[in-house]
Amino acid sequence: MTVAAPVERHGLTEPEYTAVVERLHREPNAVELGMFGAMWSEHCAYKHSRPLLGRLPSSGARVLVGPGENAGAIDIGDGWAAVFKVESHNHPSAVEPYQGAATGVGGIIRDIFTMGARPIALLNALRFGPLEPGAATDPAAAARNRYLMGGVVAGIAGYGNCIGIPDVGGEIFFDDAYSGNPVVNAMCVGLARNDEITLARAVGAGNILLLVGASTGRDGIQGASFASATLGEDREERRPAVQVGNPFLEKLLMEACLELAHLDAVLAMQDLGAAGLTCALAELSSRGESGAEVNLDLVPRRESGMTPYEVLLSESQERMLIVVRAGREAEVQAVFARYDLHAEAIGQVTDEPLLRCYARGELVCEVPGRALADDAPQYVLPAAPSADLEARRAMDLGPLAAETPSVSTLLELLGAVNVRSRQPIWRQYDHMNGTNTIVGPGEGDAALLRVKGTSRALAISIDGPGRLGALDPQLAGAAAVIEGALNVACTGATPIGITDCLNLGSPEDPNGYWQLSETVAGIARACAVLGIPVVSGNVSLYNETSDGPILPTPVIGTVGLLEDRSLALPMRWHEADELWLLGTPGFEPESLAASELAWRRGLRGGRPSLDLPAAGRLVRLLPELAGRGLVAGAHDLSVGGLAVALARMAIASGIGAAVDLPDGALSGAALFGERTGRVIVAVPAPIVPAMRAAGVTADVESLRLGTAGGGELRLGPGLRASLVDLEAAYRTGF
């Protein structure tokens, strides 16, 4: 059957359809059209973002595997590698929050164990609309936001807890821009021996393709195209595009695949995620510069009457495609049989770089794998900021900055939905599975996990920039990198690699493409300053509804290495410790731009700033201070600024503090500004001179804040709050 024009539901434009015809030298049939529609979607092809992603540094002395594989891998010493990646599942979670989030977790886990790495930790970054009605949120929208949040959190907990991988950290943020379009990003970190890392490349003509794991059903068909479209009124009709997960089956699949990673019978493994079997075949063959012949009749199915189109594009979960040395398939199948899993030989690798699939003896598709995976069109579109951006940046925050801070403002911020304790959420996650967790969610700026058999630990963080993207997306990208690096460094670890997830609106709008371009530029700048590579990642675009796009939301997952975990820094201070602020103080009015306080006061403008070189010096200094025993505790400044950071440390320590800022610095800007690149450290008095000397050598500013002690937090002569009141505000429920 030929098609004279692109079919709308495949998402191909007229020029793209013409390009398909040129690639094939003929018109595609219905099956091939569906394959191209899925693989050339933004979700699979990155057609608007790939030209920009080349700006990101991805190499380095520790990099074992960079972008382009299922996940990135970084050398952590003694023959071990940290394997990690972050992915999005935004659109599915907007339609069916439990399964959308659960299958997002399942997919990112498969990306890790596909590499031959045992997953040891999960993290997540979440964004939702307001949970309570307000000026921009009617009761129905607030109720739906609560439903979405409840379903997403339950889905993350349900999948991770069942499969036995600890969820050790994350972040959650609320803003009107996410009403109806939540952001659900999941990160997974695993450990592998360097010499057992498995890549996803189909090589060797005659080698066997095994489809393993779950049977194939109709769930998730057109999921990739759905994830590359703006959410509209038809969201409920999109429910069949959301996959359904089975964590118990995935646990079996994971153990079987990890057992096989030790055998030389397996040459490659590829997760069946977006675009299902089509994507796995295309990516394996393209990377291996080979082809494949597949008999679709051999694919195990859980539904009758499935067409070749459905079999090739189903996104049913818990499935893998494995390349096995010819003659060794029975050996591999025996491993899966012990776990009661399907392992069907559905085809073989060929020298000719074509994907040929047959059903009932007839050829149903004949497509170059490279045309699907690597030769998708790429677009560089017109880019321009919104017309009102400069006016918003010019907003005068001086009056708010000059306000005398009060206890009521501090308690208001501590109880704000973007600041308050996340314990009601985190307690739904099992963060001790695997007995590697040293520091779990909420106990520090980053999670800390031991590397068993060594003295080392991995520090892991996932973070985003809040509302900075509304005013300066380049700064938002850079700030996300700095925030993640500081989170890791505050444990005493050295950041060694990152994974990124770029969540934005439509790139086809000039402002949307400008935001995307600026975000990538900011990440690239910060990585260059820190000398940290981006080894994996994901791009999620078209995050918008009829009410407009979400805020530009770059999410950065950071992995750090602590050579001696006995030197880890806590997020606490002790009685009589001196408290110091390291980094550029950031007491100017502009530090309130995009802050929680300014937003709550309706001031959604200003011109934020960030001294990247200074922040980079601070990131490098902290592990040195920890290694030399020159600090006893550390905590970075983020949402709520200095006052909230001091309050959180006081609550965590169970000890108050007396803080005296320099003359003229006791202001709203000083206490509640959120400029990135600052850290509070606790230092025993006898070693303060050595700490200060190290700071001078590193060219990092330092400012004495005060002394820890007592049962209240005193900020200057007039602001006093008891630990009881601080904790009561911070423990405000959702």
C-alpha positions in Angstrom: 0.0 0.0 0.0 1.4 3.4 -0.9 0.6 6.7 0.8 0.3 9.8 -1.3 0.6 12.3 1.6 1.8 12.2 5.2 -0.7 10.9 7.7 -1.2 13.4 10.5 -1.0 11.0 13.3 2.6 10.0 12.3 3.7 13.6 12.9 5.6 13.9 9.6 5.5 17.2 7.8 5.2 17.5 4.0 9.0 18.1 3.6 9.7 15.2 5.9 7.5 12.9 4.0 9.4 14.0 0.8 12.7 13.2 2.6 11.4 9.7 3.4 10.6 9.1 -0.2 14.1 10.3 -1.1 15.7 8.0 1.5 13.8 5.0 0.2 13.8 6.0 -3.5 10.0 5.2 -3.4 7.0 5.9 -1.4 6.8 4.1 2.0 4.1 1.6 2.8 1.9 2.1 5.9 4.3 0.1 8.2 7.4 2.1 7.0 5.5 5.3 7.4 4.8 4.5 11.0 8.4 3.6 11.6 9.6 6.9 10.2 7.0 8.9 12.0 8.1 7.4 15.3 11.8 7.6 14.7 11.8 11.1 13.2 9.8 12.4 16.1 11.6 14.9 18.4 11.6 12.3 21.2 13.7 9.9 19.2 15.5 12.0 16.6 16.3 15.2 18.6 15.8 16.9 15.2 15.6 20.4 16.8 18.1 19.8 19.6 20.8 17.7 18.1 22.5 20.6 16.2 22.8 22.4 19.6 23.9 19.4 21.7 27.2 19.3 20.0 28.2 22.3 22.1 28.3 20.2 25.2 31.7 18.8 26.3 31.5 15.0 26.5 35.1 13.8 26.7 37.6 13.6 29.5 40.2 11.4 31.2 37.5 9.5 33.2 34.9 9.1 30.3 34.5 5.5 29.3 31.3 5.8 27.4 29.8 9.2 26.3 26.5 10.2 24.6 25.0 8.0 22.0 24.8 4.8 24.0 22.1 3.7 26.5 23.9 5.6 29.3 27.2 7.3 30.0 30.0 5.7 32.0 32.7 7.3 34.1 35.8 5.6 35.5 35.8 5.8 39.4 39.0 3.7 39.9 40.0 0.2 40.7 38.4 -1.1 37.5 34.9 0.2 38.4 32.7 2.6 36.5 29.7 4.7 37.4 27.0 4.3 34.7 24.2 6.9 34.8 21.5 8.7 32.8 18.4 10.8 33.3 15.2 10.6 31.2 11.8 12.3 31.0 8.3 10.9 31.0 6.4 14.1 31.1 3.6 13.6 28.6 2.7 10.1 29.8 2.6 11.3 33.4 0.2 14.1 32.4 -2.3 11.6 31.0 -1.9 8.6 33.4 0.4 9.7 36.3 0.9 6.4 38.0 1.9 4.4 35.0 3.6 7.4 33.3 6.0 7.8 36.2 6.4 4.1 36.9 7.3 3.2 33.3 9.7 6.2 33.3 11.5 4.7 36.2 11.4 1.2 34.5 12.9 2.6 31.3 15.8 4.4 33.0 16.6 1.3 35.0 16.8 -0.7 31.8 19.1 1.9 30.2 21.6 1.2 33.1 21.5 -2.6 33.3 21.6 -2.8 29.5 25.1 -1.5 29.9 26.0 -4.4 32.2 25.8 -2.2 35.3 23.9 -3.0 38.5 21.6 -0.1 39.4 22.3 1.1 42.9 20.2 4.3 43.1 17.3 6.2 41.7 16.6 9.9 41.9 13.9 12.1 40.4 13.1 15.7 39.6 9.4 16.7 39.5 7.5 19.8 38.6 3.8 20.4 39.2 1.3 23.2 39.1 0.1 24.7 42.4 -1.7 22.3 44.8 -4.0 25.0 46.1 -6.3 27.5 44.2 -4.8 30.9 43.6 -4.7 33.9 41.2 -3.7 31.8 38.2 -5.0 28.4 39.4 -8.7 27.6 39.7 -10.0 24.9 42.1 -10.3 22.3 39.2 -6.7 22.9 38.1 -5.5 22.7 41.7 -7.4 19.4 42.2 -5.9 18.0 39.0 -2.4 19.0 40.1 -2.9 17.2 43.4 -4.1 14.1 41.5 -1.0 14.3 39.2 1.4 14.7 42.0 -0.2 11.8 44.0 -0.1 9.5 41.1 3.4 10.3 40.0 4.9 9.9 43.5 3.0 6.6 44.0 4.2 5.4 40.6 7.9 6.2 41.4 7.6 4.5 44.8 5.7 1.5 43.4 8.2 0.7 40.7 11.4 1.4 42.6 10.4 -0.2 45.8 9.2 -3.4 44.1 12.3 -3.8 42.0 14.5 -3.2 45.0 16.5 -0.1 44.0 16.7 2.7 46.5 15.3 6.1 45.7 17.9 8.3 47.4 17.1 11.8 46.4 15.5 14.4 44.2 13.7 17.6 44.1 10.2 18.9 43.6 9.0 22.4 42.5 5.6 24.0 42.0 4.6 26.8 39.6 1.6 27.8 37.6 3.5 27.1 34.4 3.4 23.4 35.1 -0.4 23.1 35.6 -1.6 20.4 33.2 2.0 19.6 32.0 4.1 18.2 34.8 7.8 17.4 34.5 8.7 13.9 35.6 12.5 13.2 35.2 14.0 10.0 36.5 17.7 9.3 37.0 19.4 6.0 37.6 23.0 5.3 38.7 24.7 1.9 38.4 28.1 0.2 39.0 29.9 -1.9 36.5 33.3 -3.4 36.0 35.1 -1.4 33.2 35.8 -4.6 31.2 32.2 -5.8 31.4 30.4 -2.7 30.0 28.1 -3.8 27.2 27.5 -1.5 24.2 24.5 -1.5 21.9 25.9 -2.3 18.4 24.8 -5.1 16.2 27.9 -6.6 14.6 28.8 -9.9 12.8 26.6 -11.2 10.0 24.7 -14.3 11.1 24.7 -13.4 14.8 21.3 -13.9 16.4 18.8 -11.3 17.6 17.0 -12.5 20.7 13.9 -10.6 21.9 13.7 -11.2 25.7 11.4 -10.3 28.6 7.7 -9.4 28.4 5.3 -10.3 25.6 4.4 -7.6 23.2 1.0 -5.9 23.5 -0.7 -2.8 22.1 0.2 -0.4 25.0 2.4 2.5 24.1 1.8 2.5 20.4 2.6 6.0 19.0 4.1 6.9 22.4 7.2 8.5 20.8 5.0 10.7 18.6 2.8 11.5 21.6 5.8 12.7 23.6 6.7 15.0 20.7 3.4 16.9 20.6 1.8 19.7 22.5 -0.7 18.5 25.1 -4.2 19.3 24.0 -7.8 18.6 24.8 -7.5 15.1 23.5 -5.2 14.0 26.3 -7.6 11.4 27.6 -7.8 9.9 24.1 -4.0 9.5 24.3 -4.2 7.1 27.3 -3.5 4.1 25.1 -0.1 5.7 24.2 1.0 5.3 27.9 2.8 2.1 28.6 2.0 -0.2 31.5 4.8 -1.4 33.8 5.6 -4.6 35.7 8.4 -4.1 38.1 8.4 -7.8 39.3 9.1 -8.9 35.7 11.7 -6.2 35.3 13.5 -7.5 38.4 13.8 -10.9 36.7 14.9 -9.3 33.4 17.6 -7.3 35.2 19.1 -10.2 37.0 19.2 -12.3 33.9 20.8 -9.5 31.9 23.4 -8.9 34.6 24.2 -12.5 34.7 24.8 -12.5 30.9 27.1 -9.4 31.1 29.7 -11.8 32.5 29.5 -14.0 29.4 31.2 -13.4 26.0 28.1 -15.0 24.2 26.3 -11.6 24.4 27.6 -8.9 22.0 25.1 -6.1 22.6 21.9 -5.3 24.5 19.4 -2.6 23.7 16.3 -1.6 25.7 13.0 -1.5 23.8 11.8 2.0 24.9 10.4 4.7 22.6 9.3 3.3 19.2 9.8 -0.2 20.6 11.3 -2.8 18.3 11.7 -0.3 15.5 14.0 1.9 17.5 16.0 -1.1 18.9 16.6 -2.5 15.5 17.5 0.8 13.9 19.9 1.9 16.7 21.6 -1.4 17.0 22.2 -1.7 13.2 23.1 1.9 12.7 25.7 1.9 15.4 27.1 -1.4 14.2 27.0 -0.4 10.5 25.0 -3.5 9.8 21.5 -4.7 9.0 18.9 -7.2 10.2 16.4 -9.6 9.0 13.5 -10.3 11.4 10.5 -12.6 11.3 7.7 -10.8 13.2 5.7 -13.9 13.5 8.2 -15.1 16.1 7.6 -12.1 18.4 5.7 -13.3 21.6 2.4 -11.5 21.9 -0.1 -11.1 24.7 -2.9 -9.9 22.4 -4.3 -11.6 19.3 -4.6 -10.1 15.8 -1.7 -7.7 16.2 -0.6 -6.2 12.9 3.1 -5.8 11.8 2.7 -2.1 12.4 1.6 -2.7 16.0 4.4 -5.2 16.7 7.1 -2.9 15.4 5.8 0.2 17.2 4.5 -1.2 20.5 6.2 0.3 23.5 5.3 -2.5 25.8 7.7 -2.4 28.8 10.3 -4.8 30.2 11.6 -5.9 26.8 15.2 -6.1 25.5 16.8 -7.0 22.2 20.1 -8.9 22.5 22.7 -9.7 19.9 24.1 -13.2 20.6 27.0 -15.0 18.9 25.7 -17.5 16.4 25.6 -20.9 17.9 25.4 -19.6 21.5 21.8 -18.7 21.6 20.8 -21.9 23.5 23.2 -21.0 26.2 21.7 -17.5 26.6 18.2 -18.8 26.4 18.9 -21.2 29.2 19.7 -18.2 31.5 16.4 -16.5 30.7 14.6 -19.8 31.1 15.8 -20.0 34.7 14.0 -16.7 35.3 10.9 -17.8 33.4 11.4 -15.2 30.7 10.8 -15.3 27.0 14.0 -15.3 24.9 12.9 -15.8 21.3 15.3 -15.8 18.3 13.4 -13.4 16.0 16.1 -12.8 13.4 19.8 -12.2 12.6 22.4 -9.6 11.8 23.2 -9.0 8.2 26.0 -7.3 6.3 23.6 -5.3 4.1 22.6 -2.2 6.1 18.8 -2.7 5.7 16.1 -3.7 8.1 13.9 -6.3 6.5 11.0 -7.5 8.5 8.7 -10.3 7.4 5.2 -11.4 8.5 3.4 -14.5 7.2 6.1 -14.9 4.7 5.7 -11.4 3.2 8.1 -8.6 3.3 6.4 -5.8 5.3 9.3 -3.3 5.5 12.7 -2.7 4.0 14.4 0.3 5.4 18.0 1.4 6.0 18.5 1.5 9.7 20.7 4.6 9.4 17.8 6.4 7.6 15.7 5.8 10.7 18.3 6.5 13.4 20.9 8.9 12.2 19.6 10.5 9.0 16.6 12.2 10.4 16.3 15.8 9.3 17.8 18.4 11.6 16.5 21.9 12.0 18.1 25.2 13.0 15.1 27.5 13.5 14.6 31.2 13.9 15.4 32.2 17.5 14.3 35.4 19.4 13.4 36.1 23.0 9.9 37.2 23.8 9.1 40.8 23.2 8.5 41.6 26.9 11.7 40.0 28.2 13.7 43.2 28.5 10.8 45.0 30.3 10.6 42.1 32.8 14.4 42.1 33.3 14.3 45.9 34.0 11.9 45.5 36.9 13.1 47.3 40.0 13.6 45.0 43.0 15.2 47.7 45.1 12.2 48.3 47.4 11.8 44.6 48.2 15.6 44.2 48.6 15.6 47.1 51.1 12.8 45.7 53.3 13.8 44.9 56.8 13.5 41.1 57.1 11.2 39.7 59.7 10.6 36.4 61.5 7.2 36.1 59.8 8.8 36.3 56.3 11.3 33.6 57.3 8.6 31.3 58.6 6.5 32.0 55.5 9.3 30.9 53.3 10.2 27.9 55.4 6.6 26.7 55.1 6.3 27.6 51.4 5.5 24.7 49.1 8.8 25.1 47.3 10.9 25.0 50.5 9.1 22.9 53.1 10.3 19.4 54.0 9.8 16.8 51.4 9.7 14.0 54.0 6.0 13.2 53.3 7.1 12.4 49.7 10.4 10.7 50.5 9.0 8.4 53.1 7.1 6.7 50.4 10.4 5.6 48.8 12.6 2.8 50.2 16.0 4.5 50.2 17.9 1.7 52.0 17.5 -1.1 49.5 20.9 -2.6 48.7 22.5 -1.3 51.9 24.7 1.1 50.0 23.0 4.3 51.2 25.0 6.4 53.6 23.1 9.7 53.2 19.6 9.5 52.0 17.0 12.0 50.8 16.8 15.2 52.8 19.8 14.3 54.9 22.3 16.3 52.8 22.7 18.3 49.7 23.5 15.1 47.8 22.9 11.4 48.4 26.0 9.4 49.4 26.3 5.7 48.5 29.2 3.5 49.4 31.1 1.6 46.7 31.4 -1.7 48.4 34.9 -3.3 48.6 36.5 0.1 48.4 36.9 3.2 50.7 35.0 5.2 48.1 31.6 6.7 47.9 29.5 8.2 45.1 27.8 11.5 45.8 24.7 11.9 43.6 22.4 14.9 43.0 19.7 15.9 40.7 18.7 19.6 40.5 17.2 22.3 38.4 17.1 26.1 38.4 13.6 27.0 39.7 12.3 30.0 37.9 15.6 31.4 36.5 14.6 30.2 33.0 11.8 32.7 32.9 14.3 35.6 32.9 17.5 34.1 31.6 17.5 30.6 30.2 21.3 30.6 29.6 21.8 31.5 33.3 19.3 28.8 34.2 21.4 26.2 32.4 24.6 27.3 34.0 23.1 27.6 37.4 21.7 24.1 37.2 25.2 22.8 36.6 26.7 24.8 39.4 23.9 23.9 41.8 24.5 20.2 41.1 28.2 20.5 41.4 27.9 22.3 44.7 25.4 19.8 46.1 28.0 17.1 45.4 31.0 19.2 46.7 29.1 19.9 49.9 29.6 16.2 50.8 33.3 16.5 50.2 33.1 14.8 46.8 34.6 16.0 43.5 32.0 16.2 40.7 33.2 14.0 37.8 30.3 13.8 35.3 26.8 15.0 34.6 23.7 13.9 32.7 21.1 16.4 31.6 17.4 16.5 30.8 16.2 19.6 28.9 12.5 20.2 29.5 11.1 23.1 27.4 8.2 24.1 25.2 7.9 24.0 21.4 11.1 24.8 19.5 9.0 25.8 16.5 8.2 29.1 18.3 11.1 31.6 18.0 11.1 32.2 21.7 11.0 28.4 22.4 14.0 27.8 20.1 15.9 30.7 21.7 15.2 29.3 25.1 16.5 25.9 24.0 19.6 27.4 22.4 20.4 29.6 25.4 19.9 26.7 27.9 22.4 24.5 26.1 24.8 27.4 25.9 24.6 27.9 29.6 25.2 24.3 30.4 28.2 24.2 28.0 29.7 27.3 29.6 29.4 26.0 33.1 30.8 22.6 32.2 33.7 24.2 30.5 34.5 26.2 33.7 34.2 23.2 35.9 35.9 20.8 33.5 33.0 18.3 33.8 31.7 16.3 30.9 28.1 15.6 29.9 28.1 11.8 29.3 24.4 11.2 28.7 21.0 12.9 28.7 17.6 13.5 27.2 15.6 16.3 25.6 11.9 16.7 26.2 10.3 19.5 24.1 6.7 20.5 23.3 6.0 20.7 27.0 3.0 23.1 26.8 -0.7 23.3 26.8 -3.2 25.8 25.4 -2.2 28.1 28.3 1.4 28.2 27.1 4.8 26.5 27.7 6.4 25.4 30.9 9.3 27.4 32.3 12.6 26.4 30.6 13.6 23.6 33.0 17.1 22.1 32.6 17.6 19.3 35.0 21.1 18.2 35.8 22.1 14.9 37.4 25.6 15.1 38.9 27.9 12.3 40.0 30.8 13.0 42.4 33.5 10.8 43.7 34.6 10.8 47.4 37.9 8.8 47.6 37.6 8.3 51.4 34.0 8.2 52.6 35.1 8.6 56.2 35.8 12.3 55.3 32.2 13.0 54.1 30.8 16.3 55.3 27.4 16.4 57.0 24.8 19.1 56.5 25.1 20.1 60.2 27.1 22.2 62.6 28.2 21.6 66.2 28.0 23.8 69.3 30.5 26.7 69.1 31.4 26.1 65.5 32.1 29.3 63.5 29.8 29.8 60.5 31.2 31.2 57.3 29.7 32.1 53.9 32.0 31.0 51.1 31.5 32.5 47.6 30.4 35.8 46.3 28.0 37.1 49.0 25.2 38.1 46.6 23.6 40.7 48.8 22.6 43.0 45.9 19.0 43.5 44.9 19.4 41.5 41.7 19.9 38.4 43.8 16.1 38.5 44.4 15.4 38.0 40.7 13.4 34.8 40.2 13.5 34.1 44.0 10.8 32.5 46.0 10.2 35.7 47.9 9.9 37.9 44.8 7.6 35.5 43.1 5.4 35.3 46.1 5.2 39.1 46.1 4.2 39.2 42.5 7.5 40.6 41.3 8.3 38.3 38.4 11.2 40.2 36.9 14.7 41.4 37.5 18.1 40.6 36.1 19.7 37.7 37.8 23.5 37.2 37.6 26.1 34.5 38.2 29.9 34.7 38.5 30.8 31.4 36.8 34.6 31.6 37.4 34.0 32.3 41.1 31.5 29.5 41.4 33.9 27.1 39.7 36.7 28.0 42.2 34.3 27.3 45.1 33.3 23.9 43.7 37.0 23.0 43.5 37.8 24.4 47.0 35.2 22.4 49.0 36.6 18.9 48.4 40.0 20.2 49.3 38.7 21.7 52.6 36.9 18.4 53.4 40.0 16.3 52.5 42.2 18.4 54.8 39.7 18.4 57.7 39.2 22.2 57.5 35.4 22.2 57.7 33.0 20.2 59.8 29.8 20.7 57.8 28.5 22.4 54.7 25.2 23.4 53.0 24.7 25.3 49.7 22.3 28.2 49.3 19.3 27.7 47.0 15.6 28.4 47.3 14.9 30.9 50.1 18.5 32.1 50.2 20.8 32.6 53.2 18.1 32.8 55.9 16.4 29.5 54.8 19.8 27.7 54.5 20.7 28.7 58.0 17.3 27.6 59.3 17.6 24.3 57.6 21.1 23.7 59.0 19.8 24.7 62.5 16.9 22.3 62.2 19.2 19.4 61.0 21.7 20.1 63.8 19.2 20.7 66.6 21.3 23.7 67.5 20.7 27.4 66.9 23.1 30.1 65.9 23.8 33.8 66.3 24.5 35.5 63.0 25.7 39.1 62.6 25.9 40.4 59.1 28.1 43.4 58.1 26.6 46.9 58.6 24.0 47.6 55.9 23.8 44.0 54.9 20.8 43.0 57.0 18.2 43.3 54.3 15.7 41.3 52.3 18.2 40.9 49.5 20.9 39.6 51.9 18.7 37.1 53.7 16.4 35.9 51.0 18.3 36.5 47.7 19.0 33.3 45.8 22.1 34.0 43.8 23.8 30.7 42.8 27.3 29.9 43.9 27.4 30.2 47.7 27.9 27.7 50.6 27.6 27.9 54.4 30.4 26.0 56.1 30.8 25.2 59.8 34.4 25.4 61.1 35.7 24.6 64.6 37.3 27.8 65.9 40.9 26.5 66.1 41.1 25.7 62.4 39.4 28.9 61.1 42.8 30.4 60.1 43.7 27.4 58.0 40.3 27.4 56.3 40.6 31.1 55.5 44.1 30.7 54.2 43.0 27.9 51.9 40.2 30.2 50.6 42.6 33.0 49.9 44.9 30.6 48.0 41.9 29.4 46.0 40.6 33.0 45.4 37.3 32.3 47.1 35.6 35.0 49.1 34.7 34.3 52.7 32.5 36.1 55.2 32.1 35.3 58.8 28.5 34.9 59.7 28.5 34.0 63.4 28.6 31.1 65.9 26.5 28.0 66.4 24.8 27.5 69.7 21.6 27.9 71.7 18.0 27.1 70.9 17.2 29.8 68.5 18.3 31.3 65.2 19.2 35.0 65.7 19.8 37.0 62.5 21.0 40.4 63.6 19.6 42.2 66.6 15.9 42.0 65.7 15.2 38.7 64.0 14.9 35.7 66.4 13.1 32.4 65.9 13.1 29.4 68.1 14.1 26.0 66.7 10.6 24.8 67.6 9.0 27.5 65.4 11.4 27.0 62.6 10.8 23.2 62.5 7.0 23.6 62.8 7.1 25.8 59.7 9.5 23.6 57.8 7.4 20.5 58.6 4.2 22.0 57.0 2.4 19.2 55.2 1.4 18.9 51.6 
